[in-house]
Amino acid sequence: MVRISGVTLPENKQMETALTYIYGIGFPLARKILREAGVDRYKRVKELTPEEIKKIQEIINKNYKVEGELRREVMFSIKRLKEIKCWRGIRHIKGLPVRGQTTRINSRTVRGNVRRTVGSGRKPPPAPK
């Protein structure tokens, strides 16, 4: 069981993929970290030596914001936008798309998959008992 930055990495994944389980690390950054540490990116997590794990951990801690620190920074950025009531902040408050997407038809993900469709306009009469 390998833990890096508070995240348990899956044993059978290649290192390149396993590092992306850490919030703030994608494929390009994972490759860069592994190149810096001198670890083969196709090596499985369970095949790592303690020295390699330590080297990867040091590189991540020294050079990059990941997990809690990054989440906190993003949260404070959004909070600041909400407090100054700028356009993006208002969109965050209302739960609408922030980056200029249209909301007339598509924005199901942000709005929580709310489907507001209009029927024929008339309700059917109640059925006789």
C-alpha positions as CSV (number, residue, x, y, z in Angstrom):
1,M,0.0,0.0,0.0
2,V,1.6,3.2,-1.2
3,R,0.4,6.6,0.2
4,I,1.5,9.8,-1.4
5,S,0.1,13.2,-0.3
6,G,-2.5,11.4,1.8
7,V,-3.9,9.3,-1.1
8,T,-3.6,5.6,-1.3
9,L,-2.5,4.7,-4.8
10,P,-3.9,1.5,-6.5
11,E,-1.4,-1.3,-6.5
12,N,-1.9,-2.7,-10.0
13,K,-1.9,0.6,-11.9
14,Q,1.1,2.0,-13.8
15,M,2.7,4.9,-12.0
16,E,1.7,7.4,-14.7
17,T,-2.0,6.6,-14.1
18,A,-1.8,6.1,-10.4
19,L,-0.4,9.6,-9.7
20,T,-3.5,11.1,-11.4
21,Y,-5.5,9.8,-8.4
22,I,-4.0,12.7,-6.5
23,Y,-6.1,15.9,-6.8
24,G,-4.1,18.4,-8.8
25,I,-2.0,16.0,-10.8
26,G,-3.0,15.1,-14.4
27,F,-1.1,13.0,-17.0
28,P,1.3,15.7,-18.1
29,L,2.3,16.6,-14.6
30,A,2.6,12.9,-13.6
31,R,5.0,12.3,-16.5
32,K,7.0,15.3,-15.5
33,I,7.3,14.2,-11.9
34,L,8.3,10.6,-12.8
35,R,10.9,11.9,-15.3
36,E,12.3,14.2,-12.5
37,A,12.4,11.3,-10.0
38,G,14.0,9.0,-12.6
39,V,11.2,6.4,-12.3
40,D,9.9,4.5,-15.3
41,R,6.3,5.6,-16.0
42,Y,5.2,2.1,-17.0
43,K,6.3,0.6,-13.7
44,R,3.5,-0.7,-11.5
45,V,2.9,0.9,-8.0
46,K,3.6,-2.4,-6.3
47,E,7.0,-2.6,-8.0
48,L,8.3,0.7,-6.5
49,T,11.1,0.7,-4.0
50,P,10.9,2.8,-0.8
51,E,13.6,5.2,-2.2
52,E,11.5,5.8,-5.3
53,I,8.4,6.5,-3.3
54,K,10.3,8.9,-1.1
55,K,11.8,10.7,-4.1
56,I,8.3,11.1,-5.7
57,Q,6.8,12.3,-2.4
58,E,9.6,14.9,-2.0
59,I,9.2,16.3,-5.5
60,I,5.4,16.6,-5.1
61,N,5.6,18.3,-1.6
62,K,8.4,20.7,-2.6
63,N,7.1,21.9,-6.0
64,Y,3.4,21.4,-6.3
65,K,0.1,22.3,-4.6
66,V,-2.0,19.2,-4.3
67,E,-5.0,17.8,-2.4
68,G,-6.1,19.9,0.6
69,E,-3.9,22.9,-0.1
70,L,-5.1,23.1,-3.7
71,R,-8.8,22.5,-2.8
72,R,-8.6,25.2,-0.2
73,E,-7.1,27.7,-2.7
74,V,-9.9,26.9,-5.2
75,M,-12.5,27.3,-2.5
76,F,-11.2,30.7,-1.4
77,S,-11.0,31.9,-5.0
78,I,-14.7,31.0,-5.5
79,K,-15.6,32.5,-2.2
80,R,-13.8,35.8,-3.1
81,L,-15.7,35.9,-6.4
82,K,-19.0,35.5,-4.5
83,E,-18.1,38.2,-2.0
84,I,-17.3,40.8,-4.5
85,K,-20.5,39.9,-6.5
86,C,-18.8,39.8,-9.8
87,W,-20.5,38.0,-12.8
88,R,-18.7,34.7,-12.2
89,G,-19.5,34.9,-8.5
90,I,-23.2,35.5,-9.1
91,R,-23.2,32.5,-11.5
92,H,-21.6,30.4,-8.8
93,I,-24.2,31.5,-6.3
94,K,-27.1,30.7,-8.6
95,G,-25.6,27.3,-9.6
96,L,-25.4,28.2,-13.3
97,P,-22.5,27.7,-15.8
98,V,-19.7,30.1,-15.1
99,R,-17.7,30.1,-18.3
100,G,-20.1,31.5,-20.8
101,Q,-22.0,28.3,-21.8
102,T,-25.5,28.7,-23.0
103,T,-28.3,27.7,-20.6
104,R,-31.3,27.6,-22.9
105,I,-30.9,24.0,-23.8
106,N,-27.7,22.5,-22.3
107,S,-26.5,23.0,-18.8
108,R,-27.8,19.8,-17.3
109,T,-24.6,19.0,-15.4
110,V,-24.5,22.3,-13.5
111,R,-28.2,22.6,-12.9
112,G,-28.5,19.1,-11.5
113,N,-30.1,17.4,-14.6
114,V,-33.3,19.4,-14.2
115,R,-35.6,18.8,-17.2
116,R,-38.2,21.5,-17.7
117,T,-40.2,20.6,-20.7
118,V,-43.7,21.8,-21.6
119,G,-46.3,19.3,-22.5
120,S,-49.2,20.0,-24.9
121,G,-50.5,22.9,-22.8
122,R,-53.7,21.2,-21.6
123,K,-54.1,18.7,-18.8
124,P,-56.3,15.7,-19.6
125,P,-59.7,15.7,-18.0
126,P,-60.0,13.5,-14.8
127,A,-61.1,10.0,-15.5
128,P,-64.6,9.1,-14.5
129,K,-64.9,6.8,-11.5
